[in-house]
């Protein structure tokens, strides 16, 4: 039996089958289970009113004394360490996603500053604008290097929880800064959808949070570099 719990999940659609990680009451270990729509005690409702990731359907899932058959247990998913392996992969994807959002916002800001005229010349002609664009690009380049390293580690079978956590933390934090800078460079036009920056500013907030907030990533990395665990 899976303990009654409330979970958040992003499925793209409200799926017929969801993967739930829950603590098995028989041995106390976290395991993976396939829970099918229609299972007694399982309820999934679409989350509305979101200001971020509006194109993605997400569901609030409620589990009330749900029982699943033994054949619905995920093989090789027998502990929280196994769940951590999944999170390492998804955090890698988030690091790449943050890079994509930051790059798109930078390119939108560059295009805008090239065509926007101020005092008789384009914004890119001003030293302060160039300074800001160059610093944005520098952050994007550092994010690219993180992603390049992640890809190579995956190819070598050496991706670890620590590397995935620090890459996710760094790239989402830097992406927030780059996108906020892009919005500011566009001035009042930065809040208009026609200029393609505001959606990135909204969506990066979700990416910064899911797969573990920055506050979660830091003790994961901290445990590795210090040898002392700040959490149970």
KEKE-3310 file (N, C-alpha, C; in steps of 0.2 Angstrom, whole numbers, plus 5000, padded with zeros to 4 digits):
npx = (5004:5002:5007:4994:4994:4999:5003:5012:5012:5019:5012:5011:4999:4984:4987:4984:4992:5002:5018:5022:5032:5034:5034:5036:5026:5030:5043:5049:5056:5058:5050:5046:5031:5018:5003:4987:4975:4959:4960:4955:4954:4963:4965:4966:4968:4967:4978:4974:4975:4989:5003:5015:5023:5011:5007:5008:5000:4997:4995:4986:4988:4980:4982:4973:4975:4979:4980:4991:4994:5007:5013:5014:5024:5039:5053:5069:5068:5070:5074:5077:5089:5088:5078:5085:5093:5085:5081:5094:5095:5084:5087:5098:5091:5084:5094:5098:5086:5085:5096:5092:5081:5087:5096:5087:5081:5091:5095:5083:5084:5095:5092:5081:5088:5096:5088:5080:5079:5087:5090:5094:5102:5105:5101:5112:5123:5127:5137:5134:5124:5130:5139:5130:5124:5136:5139:5128:5130:5142:5137:5129:5138:5145:5135:5133:5145:5143:5132:5138:5148:5140:5133:5145:5148:5137:5138:5149:5144:5145:5138:5133:5124:5128:5134:5124:5115:5122:5123:5110:5106:5115:5113:5099:5098:5107:5100:5089:5094:5099:5088:5080:5088:5087:5073:5073:5081:5073:5065:5049:5043:5046:5037:5028:5020:5023:5036:5043:5050:5045:5037:5048:5053:5043:5041:5054:5053:5046:5055:5066:5061:5056:5061:5068:5072:5084:5088:5087:5096:5109:5112:5113:5125:5133:5134:5142:5154:5159:5157:5148:5131:5118:5105:5092)
npy = (4994:5011:5026:5038:5053:5069:5074:5084:5085:5086:5082:5086:5081:5076:5061:5044:5035:5037:5040:5037:5041:5034:5030:5014:5005:4993:4991:5004:5010:5021:5020:5016:5018:5013:5021:5019:5029:5030:5021:5016:5029:5037:5053:5065:5082:5095:5109:5126:5143:5147:5157:5154:5143:5141:5134:5121:5107:5103:5093:5092:5079:5068:5056:5043:5031:5022:5007:4997:4984:4971:4970:4982:4989:4998:4991:4990:5001:5004:5012:5028:5032:5027:5035:5047:5045:5047:5060:5066:5065:5072:5085:5088:5090:5102:5111:5113:5117:5130:5136:5137:5146:5158:5161:5163:5175:5184:5185:5191:5203:5208:5210:5219:5230:5233:5239:5248:5265:5279:5295:5298:5287:5269:5259:5249:5257:5263:5264:5259:5250:5240:5235:5229:5219:5212:5206:5198:5189:5183:5176:5167:5160:5153:5145:5137:5130:5122:5114:5107:5100:5092:5084:5077:5069:5061:5054:5046:5039:5045:5054:5062:5065:5076:5084:5086:5093:5105:5110:5112:5122:5132:5136:5139:5150:5159:5161:5167:5180:5184:5185:5194:5205:5206:5209:5222:5230:5231:5241:5248:5241:5228:5221:5217:5204:5204:5206:5195:5192:5192:5180:5171:5176:5173:5159:5155:5155:5144:5134:5137:5133:5119:5101:5103:5116:5130:5130:5117:5111:5116:5110:5096:5097:5102:5092:5083:5090:5093:5082:5081:5079:5090:5087:5075)
npz = (5000:4996:5006:5010:5001:4994:4979:4966:4949:4932:4917:4903:4897:4906:4911:4907:4914:4928:4935:4952:4965:4981:4998:5003:5014:5019:5021:5022:5012:4998:4983:4966:4957:4946:4943:4938:4929:4936:4946:4963:4975:4969:4962:4950:4946:4934:4936:4937:4932:4932:4931:4925:4913:4905:4894:4897:4903:4920:4934:4950:4961:4971:4983:4991:5002:4992:4982:4973:4961:4962:4950:4945:4951:4949:4941:4948:4955:4969:4980:4988:4983:4970:4965:4965:4955:4944:4946:4943:4930:4925:4931:4923:4911:4914:4916:4903:4898:4904:4899:4886:4887:4892:4881:4871:4876:4877:4863:4858:4865:4859:4846:4847:4853:4842:4833:4839:4840:4848:4853:4840:4836:4836:4850:4853:4850:4862:4876:4888:4885:4877:4887:4895:4887:4883:4896:4898:4888:4892:4903:4897:4890:4900:4905:4894:4894:4906:4901:4890:4897:4905:4895:4890:4901:4903:4891:4895:4905:4918:4925:4940:4955:4961:4951:4942:4951:4954:4941:4937:4947:4945:4931:4931:4940:4934:4922:4926:4929:4917:4908:4915:4914:4900:4899:4905:4896:4886:4890:4893:4883:4886:4893:4884:4874:4861:4859:4864:4876:4889:4891:4893:4904:4913:4912:4917:4930:4935:4930:4938:4950:4949:4950:4961:4972:4972:4985:4989:4981:4985:4998:4993:4985:4995:5004:4997:4995:5008:5016:5026:5030:5029:5030:5033)
capx = (5000:5006:5004:4990:4999:4997:5009:5012:5015:5018:5012:5009:4991:4982:4989:4981:4996:5007:5023:5022:5037:5031:5037:5033:5025:5032:5051:5051:5060:5055:5050:5042:5025:5014:4996:4983:4969:4953:4962:4952:4958:4968:4962:4970:4964:4971:4979:4972:4977:4996:5006:5021:5022:5004:5006:5009:4995:4999:4989:4987:4986:4978:4982:4970:4975:4979:4983:4993:4996:5014:5016:5014:5030:5044:5059:5076:5067:5069:5076:5078:5095:5086:5074:5090:5096:5080:5082:5100:5093:5079:5090:5102:5087:5082:5100:5098:5081:5087:5101:5088:5077:5092:5098:5081:5080:5097:5094:5077:5086:5100:5088:5078:5093:5099:5083:5077:5083:5087:5094:5096:5106:5102:5103:5118:5128:5128:5142:5131:5120:5135:5141:5125:5124:5142:5139:5123:5133:5147:5134:5126:5143:5146:5129:5134:5150:5140:5128:5143:5151:5134:5133:5150:5148:5132:5141:5154:5141:5148:5134:5132:5119:5131:5135:5117:5112:5125:5122:5103:5106:5119:5110:5092:5100:5110:5095:5084:5097:5100:5081:5078:5092:5084:5067:5075:5084:5067:5060:5042:5041:5048:5031:5023:5021:5026:5044:5046:5055:5041:5036:5054:5053:5038:5043:5060:5052:5044:5060:5070:5059:5055:5066:5072:5074:5091:5089:5088:5102:5115:5114:5116:5132:5137:5136:5147:5161:5161:5156:5143:5124:5114:5098:5092)
capy = (5000:5018:5030:5043:5058:5074:5075:5088:5081:5089:5077:5088:5080:5072:5055:5038:5032:5041:5037:5040:5039:5034:5026:5008:5005:4987:4992:5011:5013:5025:5016:5019:5014:5015:5021:5020:5033:5025:5017:5019:5033:5041:5058:5070:5088:5100:5115:5132:5150:5148:5162:5151:5137:5141:5129:5114:5105:5100:5091:5091:5072:5066:5048:5041:5024:5019:5001:4995:4977:4970:4971:4990:4991:4999:4987:4993:5007:5001:5016:5035:5033:5026:5041:5052:5044:5050:5067:5068:5066:5078:5091:5089:5093:5108:5115:5114:5122:5137:5139:5139:5152:5163:5162:5167:5182:5188:5186:5196:5209:5211:5212:5225:5236:5235:5242:5254:5272:5283:5301:5298:5281:5263:5257:5246:5261:5266:5260:5255:5244:5235:5232:5224:5214:5207:5202:5193:5184:5179:5171:5162:5155:5149:5140:5132:5125:5117:5109:5103:5095:5087:5079:5072:5065:5057:5049:5042:5036:5047:5059:5061:5069:5082:5088:5088:5098:5111:5113:5115:5128:5138:5138:5143:5156:5164:5162:5172:5186:5186:5186:5200:5210:5207:5213:5229:5233:5233:5246:5247:5236:5222:5217:5215:5198:5204:5207:5189:5191:5191:5173:5168:5179:5170:5152:5153:5155:5137:5130:5138:5129:5112:5097:5105:5123:5131:5129:5110:5109:5117:5104:5090:5098:5103:5085:5080:5093:5093:5075:5082:5080:5095:5085:5067)
capz = (5000:4996:5010:5007:5000:4989:4974:4960:4943:4926:4912:4897:4898:4911:4908:4909:4919:4931:4940:4958:4970:4987:5003:5004:5021:5022:5022:5023:5007:4993:4977:4960:4956:4940:4945:4932:4930:4938:4952:4968:4979:4964:4959:4947:4943:4931:4939:4933:4935:4933:4928:4922:4910:4904:4889:4900:4908:4926:4939:4957:4962:4978:4984:4997:5003:4985:4982:4966:4961:4962:4943:4944:4954:4944:4942:4949:4958:4976:4986:4986:4978:4963:4963:4964:4948:4939:4947:4940:4923:4924:4932:4917:4906:4917:4915:4896:4897:4907:4894:4880:4889:4892:4874:4867:4878:4874:4856:4857:4867:4854:4840:4849:4854:4836:4829:4843:4840:4854:4852:4834:4834:4839:4857:4853:4850:4868:4879:4894:4882:4875:4893:4898:4882:4884:4902:4897:4884:4896:4908:4893:4888:4906:4905:4888:4896:4910:4897:4887:4902:4907:4889:4890:4907:4901:4887:4898:4911:4924:4928:4947:4958:4963:4945:4940:4955:4953:4935:4938:4952:4942:4925:4932:4943:4929:4917:4928:4929:4910:4906:4918:4910:4893:4899:4907:4890:4881:4893:4893:4878:4888:4896:4879:4871:4854:4859:4865:4882:4895:4892:4896:4911:4917:4912:4920:4937:4936:4929:4944:4956:4949:4951:4967:4972:4974:4993:4989:4977:4989:5003:4990:4983:5001:5007:4993:4995:5015:5019:5031:5028:5032:5030:5035)
cpx = (5004:5003:5000:4995:4996:5003:5007:5015:5014:5018:5011:5002:4990:4982:4985:4985:5001:5012:5023:5028:5034:5035:5033:5032:5028:5039:5053:5055:5056:5056:5045:5036:5021:5006:4992:4977:4963:4954:4959:4956:4963:4963:4967:4966:4969:4972:4978:4975:4985:4998:5013:5019:5014:5002:5006:5003:4998:4993:4991:4984:4985:4978:4979:4970:4975:4982:4985:4995:5004:5017:5017:5020:5035:5050:5065:5074:5065:5071:5076:5084:5093:5082:5079:5093:5092:5081:5088:5099:5089:5082:5095:5097:5085:5088:5100:5092:5082:5091:5097:5084:5081:5094:5093:5080:5085:5096:5088:5080:5091:5097:5084:5083:5096:5094:5080:5082:5082:5092:5098:5101:5103:5105:5110:5124:5131:5132:5139:5127:5124:5138:5137:5124:5130:5142:5134:5126:5138:5143:5131:5132:5145:5141:5130:5140:5147:5136:5133:5146:5146:5134:5138:5150:5142:5134:5146:5151:5144:5144:5132:5127:5122:5132:5129:5114:5115:5124:5115:5103:5109:5115:5103:5093:5102:5105:5090:5087:5098:5093:5079:5081:5089:5077:5068:5077:5078:5063:5053:5039:5042:5043:5026:5025:5024:5033:5047:5051:5050:5039:5042:5054:5048:5039:5049:5059:5050:5050:5065:5068:5058:5061:5071:5074:5081:5093:5090:5094:5108:5117:5116:5123:5136:5139:5142:5154:5163:5161:5151:5136:5121:5106:5098:5092)
cpy = (5006:5022:5036:5049:5063:5075:5080:5085:5085:5083:5079:5087:5077:5065:5049:5034:5037:5037:5041:5037:5040:5029:5020:5006:4998:4987:4999:5014:5016:5021:5019:5014:5017:5015:5023:5025:5028:5021:5020:5023:5038:5047:5063:5076:5093:5107:5121:5138:5151:5154:5160:5145:5136:5136:5122:5113:5101:5098:5091:5084:5071:5059:5047:5034:5020:5012:4999:4988:4977:4972:4978:4993:4992:4995:4991:5000:5006:5006:5023:5036:5032:5032:5047:5051:5047:5057:5070:5069:5071:5085:5093:5093:5100:5113:5117:5119:5129:5140:5141:5146:5159:5166:5166:5174:5186:5190:5191:5203:5212:5213:5219:5231:5238:5240:5248:5260:5276:5289:5300:5292:5275:5262:5254:5250:5264:5261:5256:5249:5239:5232:5227:5218:5209:5203:5197:5187:5180:5174:5165:5157:5151:5143:5135:5127:5120:5112:5104:5098:5090:5082:5074:5067:5059:5051:5044:5038:5038:5053:5058:5066:5076:5087:5090:5094:5105:5115:5116:5121:5134:5141:5142:5149:5161:5166:5168:5179:5189:5188:5193:5206:5212:5211:5220:5233:5235:5238:5244:5242:5229:5218:5215:5209:5198:5204:5200:5188:5190:5184:5169:5170:5175:5162:5150:5152:5148:5133:5131:5134:5122:5108:5099:5112:5124:5129:5121:5108:5110:5112:5098:5091:5099:5097:5082:5083:5093:5086:5075:5083:5085:5093:5077:5063)
cpz = (5000:5001:5007:5007:4995:4985:4969:4955:4937:4920:4905:4896:4904:4909:4911:4914:4921:4935:4946:4962:4977:4992:5004:5012:5024:5024:5023:5018:5001:4987:4972:4959:4950:4943:4939:4934:4932:4944:4958:4973:4975:4961:4956:4944:4940:4935:4934:4936:4936:4929:4924:4918:4908:4898:4891:4904:4914:4930:4946:4958:4969:4978:4991:4998:4996:4985:4974:4966:4960:4955:4941:4947:4949:4946:4943:4952:4965:4982:4983:4982:4971:4960:4961:4957:4943:4940:4943:4933:4921:4926:4926:4912:4908:4915:4908:4895:4899:4902:4888:4881:4889:4885:4870:4869:4876:4867:4854:4859:4862:4848:4841:4849:4847:4832:4832:4843:4846:4853:4845:4832:4838:4846:4857:4852:4856:4872:4885:4891:4880:4881:4895:4893:4883:4890:4902:4893:4888:4901:4903:4891:4894:4906:4900:4890:4901:4906:4893:4891:4904:4901:4889:4896:4906:4896:4890:4904:4918:4927:4935:4949:4959:4957:4943:4944:4954:4947:4935:4942:4948:4936:4926:4935:4938:4924:4919:4928:4921:4907:4909:4915:4903:4894:4901:4901:4886:4884:4894:4888:4880:4891:4890:4875:4864:4854:4862:4871:4888:4896:4895:4903:4916:4918:4916:4928:4939:4935:4935:4950:4955:4948:4956:4967:4973:4981:4993:4986:4981:4994:4999:4988:4990:5004:5004:4995:5003:5018:5025:5028:5032:5032:5031:5029)
residu = (UNK:UNK:UNK:UNK:UNK:UNK:UNK:UNK:UNK:UNK:UNK:UNK:UNK:UNK:UNK:UNK:UNK:UNK:UNK:UNK:UNK:UNK:UNK:UNK:UNK:UNK:UNK:UNK:UNK:UNK:UNK:UNK:UNK:UNK:UNK:UNK:UNK:UNK:UNK:UNK:UNK:UNK:UNK:UNK:UNK:UNK:UNK:UNK:UNK:UNK:UNK:UNK:UNK:UNK:UNK:UNK:UNK:UNK:UNK:UNK:UNK:UNK:UNK:UNK:UNK:UNK:UNK:UNK:UNK:UNK:UNK:UNK:UNK:UNK:UNK:UNK:UNK:UNK:UNK:UNK:UNK:UNK:UNK:UNK:UNK:UNK:UNK:UNK:UNK:UNK:UNK:UNK:UNK:UNK:UNK:UNK:UNK:UNK:UNK:UNK:UNK:UNK:UNK:UNK:UNK:UNK:UNK:UNK:UNK:UNK:UNK:UNK:UNK:UNK:UNK:UNK:UNK:UNK:UNK:UNK:UNK:UNK:UNK:UNK:UNK:UNK:UNK:UNK:UNK:UNK:UNK:UNK:UNK:UNK:UNK:UNK:UNK:UNK:UNK:UNK:UNK:UNK:UNK:UNK:UNK:UNK:UNK:UNK:UNK:UNK:UNK:UNK:UNK:UNK:UNK:UNK:UNK:UNK:UNK:UNK:UNK:UNK:UNK:UNK:UNK:UNK:UNK:UNK:UNK:UNK:UNK:UNK:UNK:UNK:UNK:UNK:UNK:UNK:UNK:UNK:UNK:UNK:UNK:UNK:UNK:UNK:UNK:UNK:UNK:UNK:UNK:UNK:UNK:UNK:UNK:UNK:UNK:UNK:UNK:UNK:UNK:UNK:UNK:UNK:UNK:UNK:UNK:UNK:UNK:UNK:UNK:UNK:UNK:UNK:UNK:UNK:UNK:UNK:UNK:UNK:UNK:UNK:UNK:UNK:UNK:UNK:UNK:UNK:UNK:UNK:UNK:UNK)
# end
